[in-house]
C-alpha cells in the first residue's frame, strides 16, 4: 500500500509538472501572438469625412486572438500526448502497409468515377441550381479558375512531387505560355488551337534553359535560383516595353472559337448558328470544357509517364540522387525532362489564361502565384494527383467562398470584408497542416513497381527528396 501511494504521488507530481510546462508553452505562444497582432490587428487605419487618417484601436480582437492561441496550444499538447500513447507512426504504418481489400479498391474506383462525372456535369448542375444568369459566376469563378490551378499544380507536381526539385519560379513558364499566345495571336492572327501546343513547346524550351544552370544545385540553392528565374522573367516583361508593352499589358487578345464559330451576338455567332438565344454563358461553358480537357490530359500523361522508366527515374532522383548515379541513371536528362514537362503544362495553362482573360500584364505573374501553386502541391501531398486536386479546390474555391460570406458583416460590421483575411486564414491552415499532416492531405504513396501485391506505404517512412 505504501508503494502504491508513493507511485501515485510521483505520478501526480509528474502530471502537475507536465501541466505547468504546457501552460508555460501556451503562455509563450500567446505572448508571441500578442507581438504579432500589435502591428497587424491592434490598430486599423480609417479615413474620416475630412480625408484625415484615423486610427481605430481593436484590442478586443487582439485579446480574442491571444486567448484562442492559448487554449489551442493547450489542446494541441494534449492531443499530441494522446497520439503518442496510441502507437503513433508504427500503427499508422501497419494500417497503411496492409494490402488494400477488394471492397476498398472498388469503393475508390467508384468514388473516382463519381467525382469525374460530377466535374463533367458541373456546368449543367450549376445551371439547374441557380439558373442561367447566376451560373456564370459559379462556372467561371469556381469551375474554370479552380481547374487552371489544378492543371498548374499537376504540372509543378512533376518537378517537385515526383523529381524532388524545389521550384519557386514556376510562374515564369505560366507567363511564357500566356505572352506567347497573346503576341502571336494578336500580331500574326494565328488560331488558339495552333498556338496552344506552340505555347507549351516554347515554355518547355525555357524549362530546359532553366534546367541546365541548376543541374548541380540542390535544396536551398536550387530554390533561390528558380526564384530568381521567375523574377527575371517578370522584370523583363515589365521593362522590355517594345516587346511586352510593359505595365500596360496586352489587351484585345483573340478569344478561342468553336471550330471557327465565334461566341458573339453576330449572325455568324454560336447562338445564331444553332438557333439559340445569345448569352455569354456559352463561351464560359466552352472554356470550362477546354480547361477540363487540358487538366485531364495533364493527369493522364503524368500517370502514364510515372509508370515508365523515366517516371521511376524521377522518383529515384527524389529519394537519393547519389544512389541514382550509382545505378547508372542519367541524372542530367532526368532533371531536364522533369523541368521541360512541368514547364510545358504551365505553358498550356498560360495560353488558356490569356485566351480566357483577353488581357494580360506582368502583375498576373508575381511570386505570390508561384508560392500559391507550390503550396497547393505541398498541401495536397507531393506526388499525389488526387491530393493536389483537393488542395486546389480548397485553396482557390475557399478564396471565392469568402466573397460570398456576407452574413459575417452582421457580426463584425458592414466594413468587414472576409476576402481580406484569406492569406491569414491560409497561413493558419498551413500551420495546422504542418502540425497534423506534415506530408499533405494524401500522405500515402503506392509504388509504381511492386512484388506480388500492391501495398500503400506511409510517407512517414519514405525519405523526402532533397533534389
C-alpha positions in Angstrom: 0.0 0.0 0.0 2.8 2.4 0.8 4.5 1.7 -2.6 1.2 2.3 -4.4 0.7 5.6 -2.5 4.3 6.6 -3.4 3.8 5.8 -7.0 0.5 7.7 -7.1 2.2 10.7 -5.5 5.1 10.5 -8.1 2.6 10.3 -11.0 0.6 13.2 -9.6 3.7 15.3 -9.3 4.7 14.5 -12.8 1.2 15.4 -14.1 1.4 18.7 -12.3 4.8 19.5 -13.7 3.6 18.4 -17.2 0.6 20.7 -16.9 2.7 23.6 -15.7 5.0 23.1 -18.7 2.0 23.0 -21.1 0.6 26.2 -19.6 4.1 27.8 -19.9 4.3 26.9 -23.6 0.7 28.2 -24.2 1.5 31.5 -22.4 4.6 31.9 -24.6 2.6 31.2 -27.7 0.0 33.8 -26.6 2.8 36.3 -26.0 4.2 35.8 -29.5 0.7 36.2 -30.9 0.4 39.5 -29.0 3.6 40.7 -30.5 2.4 39.8 -34.0 -1.0 41.3 -33.5 0.2 44.7 -32.4 1.3 45.8 -35.9 -1.2 43.7 -37.8 -4.5 43.6 -35.8 -4.4 46.1 -32.9 -4.9 49.3 -34.9 -6.9 49.8 -38.1 -6.5 52.8 -40.3 -9.6 54.6 -41.4 -10.4 57.8 -43.3 -12.6 60.5 -41.8 -15.0 62.8 -43.7 -12.3 65.4 -43.8 -9.9 62.9 -45.6 -7.8 62.6 -42.4 -6.2 59.4 -41.3 -7.9 58.0 -38.2 -6.5 55.1 -36.0 -9.2 52.8 -34.7 -8.0 50.5 -31.8 -9.1 46.9 -31.8 -7.7 45.5 -28.6 -10.7 43.3 -28.1 -9.8 41.4 -31.3 -6.2 41.1 -30.1 -7.4 39.6 -26.8 -9.6 37.1 -28.6 -6.7 36.0 -30.8 -4.4 35.6 -27.9 -7.0 33.6 -25.9 -7.7 31.3 -28.9 -4.0 30.7 -29.3 -3.5 30.0 -25.6 -6.4 27.5 -25.5 -5.5 26.0 -28.8 -1.9 25.4 -27.7 -3.1 23.6 -24.6 -5.5 21.4 -26.6 -2.7 20.7 -29.1 -0.4 19.5 -26.4 -3.0 17.1 -25.0 -3.9 15.8 -28.5 -0.2 15.2 -29.2 0.2 13.3 -25.9 -2.8 11.1 -26.6 -1.5 10.4 -30.1 1.9 9.3 -28.7 0.2 6.8 -26.4 -1.7 5.1 -29.2 1.2 3.9 -31.2 1.9 6.8 -33.5 3.8 6.2 -36.7 4.1 2.4 -36.3 0.4 1.8 -36.0 -0.3 4.1 -39.0 2.3 2.2 -41.0 0.9 -1.2 -40.3 -2.6 0.1 -41.2 -1.3 1.7 -44.4 1.1 -1.1 -45.3 -1.6 -3.8 -45.3 -2.9 -4.9 -48.6 -5.9 -3.0 -49.9 -9.1 -5.0 -49.6 -11.1 -5.6 -52.7 -14.0 -3.8 -51.3 -12.0 -0.6 -50.7 -10.5 -0.8 -54.1 -13.9 -0.9 -55.7 -15.1 1.9 -53.5 -12.1 4.0 -54.5 -12.8 3.3 -58.2 -16.5 4.2 -57.7 -15.6 7.4 -56.0 -13.2 8.4 -58.8 -15.8 7.7 -61.4 -18.5 9.6 -59.5 -16.1 12.6 -59.0 -15.2 12.7 -62.7 -18.9 12.5 -63.6 -19.7 15.4 -61.2 -16.9 17.5 -62.8 -18.1 16.8 -66.3 -21.7 17.7 -65.4 -20.8 20.7 -63.2 -21.9 23.4 -65.7 -25.4 21.8 -66.1 -25.6 21.3 -62.3 -24.9 25.0 -61.8 -27.5 26.0 -64.4 -30.0 23.7 -62.7 -29.3 25.1 -59.3 -29.0 28.9 -59.8 -30.3 29.5 -63.3 -28.7 30.8 -66.5 -27.7 34.2 -65.1 -26.4 33.1 -61.7 -24.5 30.1 -63.1 -21.9 32.3 -65.0 -20.2 33.2 -61.7 -20.1 29.6 -60.5 -18.8 28.1 -63.7 -16.2 30.7 -64.2 -15.0 31.6 -60.7 -15.3 28.1 -59.2 -15.1 25.8 -62.3 -12.6 27.4 -64.7 -10.5 29.2 -62.1 -10.1 26.0 -60.0 -9.2 23.8 -63.0 -6.5 26.3 -64.0 -4.8 25.8 -60.7 -5.4 22.1 -60.7 -3.5 21.9 -64.0 -0.7 24.2 -62.7 -0.5 22.1 -59.6 -0.2 18.8 -61.6 2.4 20.4 -63.8 4.5 21.5 -60.8 3.9 18.2 -59.2 6.1 16.6 -61.8 9.0 18.8 -60.8 8.5 19.0 -57.0 6.5 15.9 -56.2 8.0 13.3 -58.5 11.5 14.5 -59.2 12.0 16.3 -55.9 13.3 19.5 -57.4 12.2 22.6 -55.5 10.9 25.2 -58.0 9.9 28.6 -56.7 9.8 30.2 -60.2 7.1 28.1 -61.8 5.0 31.2 -62.6 7.7 32.1 -65.2 6.5 29.2 -67.5 2.9 30.3 -66.9 3.9 33.8 -68.1 5.8 32.4 -71.1 2.8 30.5 -72.3 0.5 33.5 -71.8 2.7 36.0 -73.6 3.5 33.5 -76.4 -0.2 33.1 -77.2 -1.0 36.8 -76.7 1.8 38.1 -79.0 1.4 35.5 -81.7 -2.4 35.6 -81.8 -2.6 39.4 -81.9 0.3 40.1 -84.3 0.0 37.2 -86.7 -3.6 36.2 -86.3 -2.9 32.5 -85.5 -5.7 30.4 -84.0 -5.9 29.2 -80.4 -5.7 25.5 -81.4 -2.4 26.1 -83.2 -0.9 28.4 -80.5 -1.9 26.1 -77.6 0.7 23.4 -78.4 3.2 26.0 -79.6 3.0 27.9 -76.3 3.7 24.6 -74.4 6.7 23.9 -76.6 8.1 27.4 -76.0 7.6 27.1 -72.3 9.3 23.6 -72.3 12.3 25.2 -74.1 12.6 27.8 -71.3 12.3 24.9 -68.8 15.3 23.3 -70.4 17.2 26.6 -70.4 16.5 26.8 -66.6 17.4 23.2 -66.1 21.0 23.4 -67.5 22.3 26.0 -65.0 20.8 24.2 -62.0 21.9 20.7 -62.7 24.4 20.7 -59.8 22.2 22.6 -57.4 20.0 21.1 -54.7 17.9 22.2 -51.8 18.0 25.9 -50.8 20.4 26.9 -53.7 18.0 25.4 -56.3 15.1 27.3 -54.7 17.0 30.6 -54.8 18.0 30.1 -58.5 14.4 29.2 -59.6 13.0 32.1 -57.6 15.5 34.4 -59.4 14.5 33.0 -62.8 10.8 33.8 -62.1 11.7 37.3 -61.1 13.9 37.8 -64.2 11.1 36.9 -66.5 8.7 39.3 -64.8 11.2 42.2 -64.8 11.9 41.6 -68.5 8.2 41.7 -69.2 8.0 45.0 -67.3 11.0 46.8 -68.8 11.0 45.5 -72.4 8.2 47.8 -73.4 8.6 47.4 -77.1 8.1 43.7 -76.8 5.5 43.2 -74.0 4.0 46.8 -73.6 5.3 46.9 -70.0 3.0 47.5 -67.1 0.2 48.5 -69.6 -0.1 44.8 -70.6 -1.5 43.4 -73.8 -5.2 43.8 -74.5 -7.6 42.7 -77.2 -6.3 39.1 -77.2 -8.3 37.0 -79.6 -10.7 34.6 -77.9 -10.9 30.9 -78.9 -13.7 29.9 -81.2 -15.8 26.7 -81.6 -14.3 25.3 -84.8 -14.2 28.8 -86.3 -17.6 29.9 -84.9 -17.1 32.9 -82.6 -19.1 33.3 -79.3 -20.6 36.7 -80.1 -24.0 38.2 -80.9 -23.5 38.5 -84.7 -25.3 36.5 -87.3 -22.3 34.2 -87.6 -22.0 33.6 -83.9 -22.5 30.4 -82.0 -26.0 31.2 -80.8 -27.3 32.3 -84.2 -25.8 29.3 -86.0 -27.6 26.9 -83.7 -30.8 28.9 -83.3 -30.2 29.8 -79.6 -30.7 33.0 -77.7 -27.4 34.8 -77.2 -25.8 34.6 -73.8 -22.2 34.9 -72.6 -22.7 31.6 -70.8 -22.0 29.6 -73.9 -18.4 30.9 -74.0 -17.9 30.2 -70.3 -19.1 26.6 -70.7 -16.9 26.1 -73.7 -13.9 27.4 -71.8 -14.7 25.2 -68.9 -14.6 22.0 -71.0 -11.4 23.2 -72.7 -9.5 23.6 -69.4 -11.1 20.4 -68.1 -9.7 18.5 -71.2 -6.3 20.1 -70.6 -6.3 19.2 -66.9 -7.3 15.6 -67.7 -4.5 15.4 -70.3 -2.0 16.6 -67.8 -3.1 13.9 -65.3 -3.2 11.1 -67.8 0.3 12.0 -69.2 1.7 12.2 -65.7 0.3 8.9 -64.6 1.5 7.1 -67.7 5.0 8.6 -67.5 5.2 7.7 -63.9 4.9 4.0 -64.9 7.6 4.3 -67.5 11.4 4.2 -66.8 11.6 8.0 -66.8 8.9 8.2 -64.1 10.7 5.7 -61.9 13.9 7.7 -62.5 12.2 10.8 -61.3 11.1 9.0 -58.1 14.6 7.6 -57.6 16.1 11.0 -58.0 13.7 12.4 -55.4 14.7 9.8 -52.9 18.5 9.7 -53.4 20.5 11.3 -56.2 23.7 9.6 -55.2 22.1 6.2 -55.5 20.7 7.2 -58.9 24.2 7.9 -60.1 25.5 4.6 -58.7 22.8 2.8 -60.6 23.8 4.4 -63.9 20.7 6.7 -64.2 21.5 9.8 -66.3 20.5 12.5 -63.7 21.1 15.3 -66.3 18.4 14.0 -68.7 16.2 13.1 -65.7 16.2 16.6 -64.4 15.9 18.2 -67.8 12.8 16.1 -68.7 11.2 17.0 -65.4 11.7 20.7 -65.9 10.7 20.6 -69.5 7.4 18.6 -69.0 6.4 20.6 -66.0 7.1 23.8 -67.9 5.1 22.6 -70.9 2.0 22.1 -68.9 2.5 25.5 -67.3 2.7 26.9 -70.8 -0.6 25.3 -71.8 -2.3 26.8 -68.7 -0.8 30.2 -69.5 -2.1 30.2 -73.1 -5.5 29.3 -71.8 -5.3 32.0 -69.2 -4.5 34.6 -71.9 -7.3 33.4 -74.2 -9.8 33.4 -71.3 -8.9 36.8 -69.9 -8.3 38.7 -73.2 -5.8 40.8 -71.3 -2.6 40.0 -69.5 0.0 42.1 -67.7 3.1 41.3 -65.6 1.0 41.8 -62.4 -0.7 38.5 -63.2 2.6 36.6 -62.8 4.1 37.6 -59.5 5.9 35.5 -56.9 2.8 35.0 -54.9 1.4 32.9 -57.8 4.4 30.6 -57.6 4.0 30.4 -53.9 0.3 29.6 -54.2 0.9 26.8 -56.8 3.7 25.3 -54.7 1.5 25.5 -51.6 -1.2 23.6 -53.5 1.3 20.8 -54.2 2.7 20.6 -50.7 -0.8 20.8 -49.1 -2.2 18.1 -51.3 0.8 15.8 -50.8 3.9 15.8 -53.1 3.5 13.1 -55.7 -0.3 12.7 -55.2 -2.5 13.6 -58.1 -5.8 13.5 -56.2 -4.2 15.3 -53.3 -3.2 18.2 -55.5 -6.7 18.4 -57.0 -8.3 18.5 -53.5 -5.8 21.2 -52.3 -6.6 23.4 -55.4 -10.3 23.1 -54.7 -9.7 24.1 -51.0 -7.3 26.9 -51.7 -9.0 28.6 -54.8 -12.5 27.6 -54.0 -12.1 28.7 -50.4 -10.9 32.2 -51.6 -14.1 32.5 -53.8 -16.3 31.3 -51.0 -15.0 34.0 -48.7 -16.5 36.6 -51.0 -19.9 35.0 -50.5 -19.9 35.2 -46.7 -21.8 38.5 -46.5 -23.7 37.3 -43.4 -20.5 37.9 -41.4 -21.0 41.6 -41.8 -23.9 41.4 -39.4 -21.4 40.1 -36.8 -18.3 42.2 -37.5 -19.8 45.3 -39.0 -20.6 46.5 -42.5 -16.9 47.4 -43.3 -15.8 43.8 -42.7 -14.6 42.0 -45.9 -13.8 38.3 -45.4 -11.7 38.2 -48.6 -9.1 40.5 -47.0 -8.3 37.8 -44.4 -7.7 35.0 -46.9 -3.9 35.0 -46.5 -4.3 35.0 -42.7 -6.7 32.0 -42.9 -4.4 30.2 -45.3 -1.4 30.8 -43.1 -3.3 29.5 -40.1 -4.4 26.4 -42.1 -0.8 25.9 -43.2 0.4 25.9 -39.6 -2.3 23.4 -38.7 -1.4 21.2 -41.6 2.3 21.2 -40.8 1.4 20.1 -37.2 -1.1 17.4 -38.0 -0.4 16.3 -41.7 3.2 17.4 -42.5 3.2 15.3 -45.7 0.0 16.7 -47.1 -3.6 15.7 -47.2 -2.9 12.4 -49.1 0.0 11.0 -47.0 0.5 7.6 -48.6 2.3 6.5 -51.7 1.6 3.5 -53.9 4.7 2.3 -55.7 4.7 2.1 -59.5 6.6 -1.2 -59.3 5.7 -3.9 -56.7 6.2 -7.5 -55.9 3.1 -9.9 -55.9 0.8 -7.3 -54.4 0.4 -3.5 -54.3 0.8 -2.0 -50.8 0.4 1.6 -49.7 3.4 2.9 -47.8 3.1 5.7 -45.3 5.2 8.6 -46.3 6.4 9.0 -42.7 8.8 6.1 -43.6 9.8 7.3 -47.0 12.8 9.6 -47.3 11.9 13.1 -48.5 13.8 14.1 -51.6 16.5 16.8 -51.4 16.9 17.3 -55.2 
